Amino acid sequence: VIMPAGELTEVVLQAGIGTLGACTGSAEQEGHLYLVCGRYVLKIANGTDAGPIAAAERDLGAGVLGDGAVVFDGAIIIGVQGTAKIHRLASGGAWAVSADVSLRKLETVFWYPQATSSGDAGGAGYRLVGNDGANTMRYVAQSVDPLVLANYSASIKIGGARFTINSLAAANQHVWFVTSGGVCDVNALGYSPNLTPY
């Protein structure tokens, strides 16, 4: 279902699209809606429900499961599970896949420059944040290629790396990592205290 303000719209999928996994993310670009559903990224052209969705916009690959989507630096970034590599949909519709960046759940956050524990030399601006392991994260500054691992921070342990990261949320210069052992808050310094240790 698609839920614009005050409405609930059922979306029909065309037969033959393949087996879809649970929808783990969505993003909007240039008036189109993109849904991450298992190994496929679906496109609802112009955000309309007129007719069935024609086909998968992007096949992430056999055995690959998408795990979230965010808009970052003018492009949609698709997170993936396991050791698969992230995908990017640039403005204008060109898809690309990273050769070496594996990130799962994704968020964007605005951080001011700090003397961070991870060596972030970027100025004030947005960062793409994602977990690169069961209990670690990396981030990259805007205006550099997020498909290149060398552009990212070092891997940062979340909450002492004792608990598995289940989801992320971000706002107001903070990224919250919901883990199996509590909610950890990460700011521009790269510290990750557990806000709910009990």
N, C-alpha and C positions, 0 to 999 in steps of 0.2 A: 504494500500500500504506500501511496505518497500522500503526505499530509501538509498541504499549504494551509495558510492561516484560516481556521474556521471550517476546513473541509477535510473529507477523507475520501481518497480516490483509489479504487482498486486498479491495479496495473496488470494487464494480461500479457503473458509471455508466449511468443510464437512457438509452436511445436518444433522440436528438433534442435532447440538451443543447447540441449545437454543437461546433465544433472547439475543443479545449482546448489552450492552450499549456503549456509546462513549468511545474510547480509551483514558484513562487519564494518562497513563504512560507506559514506557517500560524499560527493563533492559537486560543486557547480562551477562550470567554466563556459564562458561565452554563451550563456543562456541554455546550455544543455546540462542535464543531470546525469551523473555517473554513479553506479552502484557496484560495490565490490561484493561479489557473491561466489565464494569458493574460488575456483581457478579462473573465473570469468569476471570481466568488468563489463557491465551492461550500460547502454546509453539510451536515455530518454531524450530524443531530439527536441529542442526548444521547450523542454519541460512539460510537454503536452501528453495527455493520455489518449490521444486520438489513434486508435488502432493498436495492435499488439506491438511490443518491442520487437523489431525485425530480427536482430541477431546480437550476439556478443560483440561488443566493440573491441575487446582485447582478451585474448587467451593468454593467461600468465604462464601456462605450460603444464604438462602432465605432472601430477604429484605436487603442484604448487598451490598453496592456499593464500589468498589475499587476506590481509589483516589490517584494515583501516585505510583511510584516504584523507589527505589534507591538501589545501591549496597553499603553496609556498613559492614566493618569488615569481608569481605569474604562471605557475604550472601546477598540475595535480600530481602528487606523489602517492604511490600505492605501496603500502607496507606489505610484507610477506612473512609467512611463518617459516621456521626452521632456518636452513642455510641458503634458501633461495635469495635472489637479488631484487632490490626495489625497482619499480617501473616509474616512468615519468611521462605525462602527457603535456607537451608544451603548448603554448598558445598557437592556434592554427591547426591543431590536430595531429602533430607528429609524435609518435610514441618512441621511447628508447628504454633500454634496460641497462642497469649498472653491471659492470664486470666484477665489482668487489664490495659493494655495500649491501649488507643484510640488516634490515631494521624491521621490527614488528610493528607494534602499535605506535602511532605517530601523533604529534601535536606541534603547534607553533607557539612561540612565546616571544615577547619583546623584552630584551635585556639591555641594560646600559653597560658600557665597558667596565670590567672589574679586573682585578688581579686574581684570576680564577685559578683554582687548583688544577684545572685541565689545560691551562695554557691558551685560553681564548684570547686572541690578539685582535679580534674584530671590534669595530666601533659599536655605538648604539644601533640597535636594529633587531630584526626578527631572526630567530633561530628555528631550525627544524630539529625536533627532538624525537628520538625513538629508542626503544630498548633493543640492544644488540645481543643480548644474552638473557638467560632466565632472570637475572637480578642485576643487570648493568645497562647503562645507557650511553649514547653518544649524541652530539649535536653538531650542526654546521651553520655558519653564518649565511645571511642572504648575499646575493651577488657573486657567489662562487658556485661551481657545479656540484650539486648534491649527489651526483652519481659517481663521484670519485672519493674513495675512502681517505686519501691523503688530506682532503679538505676538512675532515672532521676532527673533533676533539679526541683526546684519549678516552678510552672506555672508563666510565665512572661507576663505582659500586653504589648501589642504592640501599640505604638503610643497613649498612654493614654487610650487604650481600648475603643475608641470612634467609630472605624470603623471596618467593617467586612474584614477579610483576604480572598483575592481571589486567590492568587498564591504566590509562593516563587521562588527565584533564588539565587545562591550562587557562590562566587568566591573570591579569594584573602582575606581570613579571614573575609569576611562579608556575611551576609544573608540579602537579601532584601525582605521585605514583601510588596507585592502589595495589598493595601487595598482600600476600597471604598472611602477613604478620602485622598489618597496619597501613596507614596512609603516610607516606613520606613526602615532604615538601622540599623542592629543589629550586634555589634561586640562582642568580648570576654567578655567585661564588662557587657553585658546584657542591655545596653542602647538602646533605639529605637527611635531616632529622626526622624521626618517626613521631608524628603528631598524635598517634593513638596507640601507644605501646601496650596498653592493657585491653 
